[in-house]
Amino acid sequence: MERHVGAGSKPASTKTGGFKTRPYGNEINMKKENKKITLYDTTLRDGNQGLGIHLSLSDKLRITGKLDELGIHYIEGGWPNPTNTIDTEYYREVKKLKLAAKVAAFGSTRRPGNRAAADPFVKMLVASGTPAVTIFGKTWDMQVREVLGTSLDENLAMIADTVMFCKKYADEVIYDAEHFFDGYKANPEYALKTLRAAHDAGAGVLVLCDTNGGMLPDEFVKIFREVKGHIGAKPPGGVHLGVHMHNDAGCADATSCLGVLEGAAQVQGTMNGMGERCGNANLCTIIPNLQLKRGYNLIAPQQLSALTSVSVFMAEIANTIQDVRQPYVGEAAFAHKAGAHADAVRKVRQSFEHVAPGSVGNKRQFVVSHQAGSSTILEKLKSIMPGLDKKDARVKKLLSRIKELEAVGYQFEAAEGSFELIARELLGQFVEPFDVLGFRVTEEKREDGTVFSEATIKVKENEVVEHTAAEGDGPVNALDNALRKALIKFYPSLAEVKLEDFKVRVLDGRDGTGAKVRVLIESSDGISRWGTVGVSTNIIEASWLAMIDSLKYKLMREKLNLKKK
C-alpha cells in the first residue's frame, strides 16, 4: 500500500509496495496563506433551485449537520416567507442542532415604496433569529427600472433601509449584489453606489454576484480589481468582499478561486455545484483547489479527507446522480485504465495524479485489476470498534463484502444504518433477531377507480411464527404496515419507528422498466435518525430490504445499548 506524503514533508526516494513516495509537485515549498477566508454554502437555497431537486425539511436538516461536520463556516438555509413553509420551519428546527457553523437566513430588500420595518418578508427574515442575515438587492440599472419598476434612487434607499433594519436584529448582515458584473459593465458608477449603500448601512461583507453566470476569468479579474480600487479590499478603511458565481459559462469554480486570490474574504457556492440552470460554483472543487494548491487553511485536514463522502451523501439526499468525472470527489477522478497511464502511476504516483486521492477522501482505482483503496470504510469502522487493526481478518472480510455490494449498486454514505448492521454482524456483535419466511403483495384496481393494496407476511422469532396481513397506501406502505404488525408483539419498541423519507434511484435507465433501482429510507424513533438502503431490479424488494434494515437497526441499537447518534 502506498504512503501519502503531505504538504511540508521531506521528499523521499523509498519504495513501498513498488510505489515511489515522492511528494506531489504542488505540495513542495507551498506557501501557507493565513488570510481568514470564510466558506458560505447555499446548497439548501440556491442549490435547491436546481432542476429536479426538491429537498424536504428532513433533507435540509441532515445536510446541515453534514456541512457543519465538514467545517463550512456559513450555512444558508433558505428564504423564509409566508409561501415557503419548509424554509420557515427549517429556521425553527435548526436551532435544536448544536452547530459550529453560523446559519444565515436569506431574503430580498424591501419592496419599493415600503419600509423595511413594515415589509412582511423582511420581518419574517429577522424573525428567523439567525446570527447572520443575507440580503440581496439589485445592482443592474436595467433590472431596477424594468424588473423592479422603480427608480435608481429608490433602489438605493431599499438597500440601505433593509440592511440597517436587519442589522438591528442580527449579529451580521451579508449583502449579495445581484447581477453585479452585468450591472457594472452597464453602469459602473451606479453599481458601485449600491455597494456603498449596503456598506454604509452596516453590511459586513459585500458579495459580488455573477447571477447570469456568463463571466470569463479575465473579465472577472479586471472588474474585481477595479472594484477594489474604488472601495478598498478590506478594513480598516475598506470592506470585505465576497464572490458568488454561477456556472453558465463553465467558469464558476475558476473565477471563485481567482476572487479569493485577488482578495475576496468570502467565497459562496454549493456542494456538487447544485443550482439553477447550469449550477453554482462547486465547493467540492473550490475547497481543495484553495487548500491543497494555494495553502489556504479553510477546513481541518481530517474534514477535507471527508469531502468525497460528503459529496456522495449530498447526491444521495438530493436524489441526483453524482458526476463520476467531477474533480477531486468523482468516482473517476483517480481511476486509471490498463496501459501507459496505469503503469506510470504505479511507478510514480504524481505522473498522472495532481494530488493524493486520500487528501480528499477519494481512492485510486486501477480499473482492469479492480484495485481500490478503502480508507473511507476503515474510518467508519473506528466508531464501531475502536483500535481495530487493518490486518484483522474480519476487516478484510467486511471490506470484501462492502465491495461486493457496491458493485451491484449499493452506496452507504447516506445509509449509515445498513452499513453498521453489516459491520456489526460480520464483526460478531449482532445476530439477526428474526427471520422473514415470505411475503406477498396484492394490488387491485377497483371499478370505482380506487387502488387497493394489501400485503401478507410471515415472520419467525424464536420458533414462533407470526402470519399477518395489512392494507396500505400503495404496496410499500402495505408491506411496512404488515411487517410492523407482525413484529410489534415481539418488539413493542418498533412502534416508535417512523418512516421520515423515501427515495428511489434508477441505477441504469437503459434497461427500462427492468432497470435496477436503489431505495434509500430515512427512519426515526424520535431520538435518533438513520438511513438504510436496498437494491434490486424489483422496486418492492428493494424497498423491503431497506425497511427490514431500518427495523433491525433499531433493535440492534437497543440490544447493544448504544447511545443516541
N, C-alpha and C positions, 0 to 999 in steps of 0.2 A: 504494500500500500504506500502511496506517495505521501511525503511530508510536505505541507504547505509552509512557505516562508513568507512572513508578513512584512509590512512596511517597517523599515528600520532595521531589519535583520541583516546579518552579515552574509555576503554571498558564500555559497557552499558548492563544493565540487563533488561531494559524496553522492553515492547512488543508493537508493532503497528500492528493492524490487525491480531494478532495471531502469528506474526513472531518475534523471538528474534533478537535483533540488536547488536550482538557482532561483533567485527572486525574479519576479516579472519586471519588465523594464520600467513600468510606471511606479513600481514600489521602491526604486532605488533613488536615494537622495531626495525624496519627496518632501517639499517644504510644507510644514503643517500650518494651516490657517487657524487663527484664534478668533476670528470675527464671529460674532453671535448671529447666526442665520436661523430664522425660525421656519419650520415646515408647517404649512397650513393645508389641511386636507378638506376637500369639498366633495368627496365621493357621495356623501349622503344627500347632498343637494344638487350640485351640478352634475355629478356622475349619475344620479338617479333620473336625470332628464334624458339619458341616452335611449336610443331606440330599443325597445324590447326589455327595458329594465324597470322593474316595479318592486321596490323594497318595502316590505312590511315594517311595522313598528318593531317587531321582534328581530327582523333582519338588521335594522338600524342599530339597535342596542348591542347585538352581537358584534357587528362591525366596529362600533365604538370601542368596545373592550379590546378588540384585536388591534386597532390603530393605537390605542393607548399603550398596549404591550410593546408595540413596535417603536414607541418613542416619539410619535408625532406630537408637535407642540400645540397646535390648534386643530380642533375638530368642529367643522361647521355642520350642524345637524339638519338644517332645512330652513324653510320660510314659514314661521308661524303666522297664520292668518285665519279669518273666520271660515274660509272654504277648504282649508287643509287640516283636517283633524289629526292625521298621522303625525305631521310635523309639530303641531301644537302639543299633542300628547307626549311626543318624544322629549320635549324640554322638561316636562314634569317627571317623566320616568328616569331620565338620565341623571337627575340629581341623586338618585338612590345608589348610583355607582361611585366607587371610590377611584377617581381618576387623577392621574398626574397631569394629563393634558388639560388645556383650557377649552371649554365648549363655547362656540360662538353662534349666536343667533343671527340670521341673515334677513335683510329686508331692504326696501327701497326708501328713497327720500319721500317726504310727504307729498301729497297731491298739490297741484297748482291752486293758488287762491285759498289754501287752508293753513292751519297752524299745526306744527308737529304735535303739540300737546293735545290737539283735538282730533288728530288723524287716527282712526281705529286700527289701521295696520301698524303704525308706529307705536301706538300704545301697547299692542299685543307683543311687539318686538321687545320692549323693555320689560314687559310683564313676565317674559320668559325667565328673567332673573339670572342670565348667564354673565360670567365675568367679562366676556368680550361681546361686542355687537359689531357686526359688519354691515355697513350701509353702501348701497350702490347708487350712483347718480349719473346723469347724462353729461358727457363731455363734448360730444359732437354737436355742433350748432344745427346741423340738418335734423338730427334726432330731436333736439329741443323744440324746434319750430314745427316739424312735420309729424313727429310721433307723439310727443307730449302736448303739442298745440299750445305752447306758451312762449313767453319772451325769454331772451337770454338773461336778462336781469332777474326775472322771477326764478329761473332755474338756479342761479347763484344763491338766491335767498333760500330756496328749498334745501339746497345742500347745507348751508350754514345753520339754518334753523334746526334741521333734523339731527345733524351731528352734535350740536350744542345741547339739544334736548336729551339725546341718548347718553351723552357724557355725564349727565346728572345721575344716571342710574347704573351705569356700567363702569367697571374699572378702566376699560379702554375701548376706544372706538376705532375701527379699521375702515378706511374709505376705499371702496372699489370704484375706480374711474372707468366706467363702462365705455367701450369703443374708444379708448384713449388715443390709440395710434392713428385710427382713421380720423378722429376729431382733430388731432394735432396736425395732420397733413392738410386738412381742410382749412383750419383756422387756429394756428398755434397760439396766438395771443389769448383767445378765449379758452382754449384747453388748459392753459396754464392758470387762468383766472379760476377755473373750477377747482384745481388743486389747492390754490391759495385759500379759497373759501373754506374748504374742508379743513385745511391745516390751521387756519386762524380760529376756527370754531372748536378745535380740540382733538382732531383726528391724530392718532399716534403713528399710523402707517398709511401712506398713500400708495395704493396698488394700481399700477398701470396695466390695464386690461386690453388684450388683443381679442376682443369679443368675436370678431368675424374670423379670426384665425388665419389671416392672409399674410402676416408679416414674414419677410425673409430675414435671415440673420444680419446681413449687412445693413439693411434699412433699420432694423430694430436697434442695433448698436448706435447708429447715427442719432436717432431720436432720443434714445436713453441718455446719451452723453449731453445732448442739448438741454434736456430737462434738468439734468444735474447742474449744468452750468447756470441755469436760471434760478433754481430754487435750493440748490445745495443737496448734498448726498445724505447727510445725517446730522443730528445735533452734535455739538452746540451750534446754533445759528442756522440749522437746516432742518430737514425732515428725514424720516426713514422712508425709503421707497420699497415697494414690493412689485412682483410681477405675477400676472395671471394670464396664461397663454392658452389659446385653443389651437387645435391641430389641423385646421383645414388646408394648410399648405404643407403639412408634414414636417414642420419645423418647431413645434411647440417645445419639445424637450431641449433642443439645441438653444433656442432663444431664452428659455428659462435659465439654463446654465450660464449663458452669456450675461444675463441680467445679474446674477449673483457675482460673477467675476467683475462686472462693471460697478458693483457697489450696492445692489439690492440687499436689503436686510431680511426680506421675507419672500419665499417662493411658494406659490399656491399650485395645487394640482390634485389629481385623483389617482387612486390605485388602479393599475392596469390601463390608465388613460381613458377610463369610462367617461362618457359625457355626450352632450348633444352633437348632432351631425357627425363629424369625424373625431369627436372626443376632445379631452383636455390634455394638458401636459401630464405626462406619466411619472408619478413619484417613484415608481419601481425602477425607472431608468435614471431619473434626476438624482436620487439619493446616492446610489453607488457611483455615478459619474463624479459628483462633487466630493464624495468622501474618499473613494479609492483613487481617483485620478487627480484631484486637486487638494486633498488633505483637509477638507473642512470637517470639523468634528460635529456632525449633525445628530447622530444617534450612537449608542454604545455598540462596540463590535459584535457583542452577542445578539443585539437586536438586529443589526444588519444581517447576521447569519440566519435570521428567521424570515428574511424578505421573500424568498421563494415560497415558503409555506404560507405566508400571509397572502401573497398574490393568488395562489391556488384557492385558498379559503374564500377570498373575495369573489372569484369567478364562480365558485360553487354556490355561495349565498345569493349572488345576483342571478344565478341560473344562466350564465353565459359560458361560452366555450373560450377557454383561455388560449391566446395566441401562442402556439408552440415555438414560434420564432421570435418572441418578444425578447429584447436584450436582457441579459442577466438572469431573468427568472423563468424564461420559457423552457419547455422540455428539451428543445433542440439547441439551446444556447451553447451547450458544451458537448454536443453529440458529434462523434467522428465516425465516418464510414470507413470500411476497409480500403486500403490503398495508401497513397503517399501521405495524406493528412494523418491518418491513424498511426502510421509508422513513425512519423515525425514527432507527434505529440507524446508517444511512448518514450521517445529518446529525450526530448527536451520539451517540457510541457508548454512553455510560452511560445513555442513555434507556431501554434495555432490557437492559443488561448490568451486573451488580453488581461484577464485577472484570474485568480484562483477560484474555481467554482464554489468551494466551501465558504468563501468570504461572504457570499450572498445566500448561502444555504442550498445551492444547487448541486448537481452532481455530474461528473463526467461520464459519458456513455460511449462505448465502442460498439456501434450498432450491430456489427456482424457477430462479435463474440459475446454480446449481451452482458458485458461487464459494466457495473454501475455502482456508485457509492451508496452508502446507507446512513449518512450522518444524521439526517433529519429523524429517521426512525429510531436510531440509537439515542438521540436526545430525548425523545418521548419516553423511552424505556426508563430513563433515570428517575422519573417521577413515580414509576410503578415499582421498581426495585432498585433503590439507590445502591451504588457500588457494584453494579453488575459488570462483570468482565466481558469485553467484546469477544474473548476466546471461548466463552461458555458455550457448550454445545446447544443449550436451549435457545441462546440468542441466535445462533446460526439457523436453527430450525424455524424460529419465528421470522427472521428476515426472509428465508426461503418462502414461507407461507405468504407473507405480505407481497412479495414479488409475484407469486402465482396469482394472487387476487387482483393486483394492479394490472397484470397482463390481460385479464378478462374484463377490465373496465372499472374496478373498484378504485376509489380515492378516499383517503381518510382524513384529509386536512380539516374538513367540516363535519366529520363523523367520528369524533373522538371516542364516543361510546362504543362503537363497533370495534375500533382499534384496541381499546382497553380490554374488551371481552376476549378478543383473540389472544392478546398478550397474556392475560392472567390465566386463561385456560391452558395455553402452551407452557407457561411457567409453573403450572401446578397449583395455582392459587384459587381456582374457581372451577366448579363442576356444574354442568347444566342442570338446573333444578327440576326440569320437567321435559317430557318428550311429546312431540306432536305426531300423532298417529295418522292424521289426514284431515283434509278439509274439502268442502265443496261450496261453490258459489253459484247461485241461480239468479239470472236476470230475465225479467218478464215485462214486455211492453203490452199494457192492457188496452182494452177498447176505448177507455176514456182518455187515453194519451199519457197516462202516468206510467212511470217505470218502477217496477218493484224489484228490490234487491234483498236477497236473503243468503245467509251463509250458515253452514253447519260445520262443526269442528269436533274432533275427538282428541283429547289430550290425556296423558298418563302421568300421574305423580305418585311415587311410592306404591306402585302396583294398583293404585286406584285409577280407574278410567272414568273420565267425565265426557259426556257426549251432549253438546248443546247446540242451539240454533238462535240466530238473532237477525233482525232486519236492520237496514241502514240506508242512508242517502248515498247510494252507489255501492259497488262491490267492495271497495276498500273499507269504507265505513262499516259495512255489514260484517266484514271479517274482523275488524277491530272490536266491534261490539261483541261478537261471538267469542273471540279469544278471551276478552276480559271476563265475560260471563262464566266461562269455563274455569278460569284460574283464580278468581277473587275468593272463592270458598277456601282455597288452599293458601292464598296470599292476599289477605284483605288490603294491604298497603298499596296494591296495584290500582285501587280505586282512585288514588291520588294522582296517578299519571295522566297527563293531558297532552294531546297532540297539538303542538303550537304552530307547526308549519309543515308543509308537504310539497316537495318539488320533484319534478320528473325531467330527466335529461335524456334525449335520444342520442346515443353514442355514435351511430353511423347511419345517417339518413338514407344512404344508398340502398339499404335493404328494405326500404319502405315500411309497411306495417309489420314486417318480421324483424325489424331492427332491434338490437339490444338496447335496453334502457337502464338508467341508473336512477333510483329513487332515494332521495335524501329526506329524512324525517327529523324534525326537532321536537323534543319532548320536554316536559317539565313536571315536577311534583310539587311546585310551589316554593321549593327551596333551591333545588339545583336544576340546571338545564343541560341537555346533552343531545348530540346528533348521532344518528345511526343511518346505515346505508345498505341497500340491497341492489343486486344487478341480475338481470335475466332478460331473455327475449320475450318473456311474458310479464306484462306490467303488473298483473295481480301477484305473481310470485315475487317479483322484485319488491313490491310494497309489503308483502307478507314477511320477507326476510328482514326488512328494515324494522317492521313492527315487532317481530319476535325479539330482535336485538334490543329494542327500546325497553321492553319489559324485563328481559334478562339483566340488562344493565342496572335497572332499579333494584332488582333482587340481589345482584352482586354487591352493590354499594352497601346495602343493608347487612348482608352476611359478613362482609369484611369490616363493617362499622367504619366506613370511610366518611370523612367529613365533607361538608358542602364544598362544591367546586366553585 
